[in-house]
């Protein structure tokens, strides 16, 4: 498919699909997480955990750390639904409105359309369910009998892959391309080649942070293709 830059979307979908049959319980409990790359029992989760785990497993993209880093200096721009006065790295990235705002701030948002061709495999879509419940999932590379792409999501019965794209009001459409993370290292660290793998980038970033321990640690920049 046209938007699968170097297999990026395929890897995202495969990582999301791998959760089907593993995450079997919808559990919205507040859970204390390690940081970064915090997770919990994969038998449990909510809709956002499908997205978080897929991007982490496929591309080493840690939305927990990224949302926290973006939210700290721009807290006032994020939704004020929960009455918080500061960030909470245990839960911020697991809330749909926060992910929506994060993707918007990183220029990943696309127009919401009713045209099925607008939705590419690997895209992230958000909805508003009855009862004003925000929801999010990943577009599959498989289609239903009517030609509409399936969605990998957790709406209440664990991770599933089903034909629900247009069953609810779509509130957001997002597309993340390859090269999503790039280490922004300190000024005296040499730039990395463009084809450097994400793991090596993370290792290099950590080494540069140690080398420049008296300087403010470098942050990851979220790049959208």
N, C-alpha and C positions, 0 to 999 in steps of 0.2 A: 504494500500500500504506500501511497505517495509520501506520507509524512514519517515513515520509519527510518529516520536518519541513522544508518549504521546499526540497525537492530535495536535501537534504544527503546522504541515502543514495544517491540516483541518481548524484550527482557522484562519490561514493566508488567506486561500482561501475564507472562509466565510466573512472575513472582506473586502477582495477585491471585492467579488461579491456583497456585500451590497452597493457598490458605483455605481453599474449599475442602471441607472434610477434616481440617485441622482446627480452625476456629469454629466451634459448634455452639457457642453460647454467646448471646448478646448480654454484655455486662457493662453498664454505664457507671460503675462504682468509681469514686475518686481513689486513685492508687498512687502512692509515693514511688517515684522512679529514680533510678540512678541517672547520672548526667555526665557526659552526653550519651547518646544511643540507648536511652532508657527504654525498657520494655518489660512485659510481665507475661504471665502464663498465656501462651498462644492459643490455648483452647478457648480463651475469652477475649472479648473486645467489642468495639462499636464500629460504626461506619468509617470514622476517620482512621482507625487502626489498620484497615485494609490498605488505605493509601500510604500511611506512614510506613508500614512494614514492606509494602511492595517497592517503594522508592529506596528504602534502606537496603533491602535484600538484593535488588537488581543493580543499584548504582552507588551504594554507600552514601546516599543522600539522607542526612539526618535532619528531618523537619523539626525535631525537638530543639536542636541547637540553633538551627537557622531561624525559626520563628522567634525564639528567645532573643537572639542577637539583633533581629530587626525590630522587635517589639520594645526592647529596653529604651532606645533613644526616641522612639516614636509611639509611646504608649497612648498618647492622646488621640492618635489616628485609628486605633483599634476599637472594636465595638465595646460598649459599656453596659453589657447585658447582665453581668454577674456581680456588679457592685465592687469589683476589685480596685485597689489603688496602686497596685504594682503588678509585675509579672509573676507568674507561677509556672515554673518549667515542668511541673508534674502534669499540668492539664491544658495549658494554653494551646499547644499544638494539636490537642485532641478535640478541639471545639471547631465545628464547621465554620462559623462566622469568622474566626481568626484565620483559618486557612484561606478562606475567600479573600480576606483583606491582604494577607501575605502575598498570594498569587497576583492580586491586582497591583500591589506595590512593586512587584517584580516584573510587571509587564507581560504576564502570562495569560491575561484574560482575553477572550475572544467574544464576539457578539453571540448572544443567545438567539438561536434560530430554530425554526420548525422543520427545516430542510434536513433530511437524514444524511445527505452527503456532507454536511458541515461537520459531522462528528467522526473523527478519525480514531482508529484503534490506539489505545494508550492515553487518549485525552481524559481529563478529569472533569466531571460534571457534578454540579450541586443542584439540589431540589429543595422545595418547601413541601413537606408532607402535611396531610390534614392535621389540624391541631397546632399549626405553626411550628412544626418540628423540622429543623434543617437537617439535610441529609447529603451524603457525598459518595461517589463511587468512580470506578475506572471503566472506560469503554473497552469492550472486548474486541478481538479480531474475528469473532464468530457472530453470525446473524440468526435472527429468528425466522420463522416461516414467512413473515411479511417483509423480510429484507432489512429490518431495523437491527442495528448492532445490539448485542447483549451487553449487560452491565455486570461487573463484578463488584459486589457490595455486601454489606451486612445491615439488613433492615430490621432484624429481630430474631432470626433463626440461625445465626452464624453466617460465615462467608458463603455466598451463593453466586452463581452466574445465570442471570435470568433476563427475560425480555421486558424491561420496565422503563426504558429510556423516556418514553413520552407518556407514561402513566401518571406522572406528577408534574407540577409546575417547575420548570427548569429555572434556576436563579443564577447560575454561573456556568461558564464553559472555559476551561483552561488547558493550555498545551505547553508541555515542558519538553524541550529538545535535548540533544546530547551536549556534553560539556557543561552540565548544569552547575557543577561546583568547580571553582578555580581558587587555589590558595593565593591570597594576596599577602605576600611575604614582606618582611621588613626591607628597607631600602638597600641594605648592604648584602642581601641575598640575591643570587643570580636568578633571573626569570627561568621558569621551567619550559621545556618544549611543549608545543600545543598538543602533542599526542601522548603526553604523560598520563599514565593511568591514575584513577582517583585515589587508589591506595597509596601509591608513591607520592602523590600530591599531599596527602594527609601527613605522611611520614616527614616529607620535606618541610611542610608547614610547622610541624612540631619541633623539628630540629632548629629551624630559624627562630622560633619563639624562644627556645632555650638559649640560643646564641645571643639573642637580644633581650635577655631576661630583665634588663633595666628599662626596656621600652614597653609601651603598651602592646600586648599580644596582637598579632595580625588576626583579622576576621576573615571568614569565608564570604565570598561574594556569590550570590545566586544569579547565574547567567541564564538567560532564556534564548533559545535558538529561534 
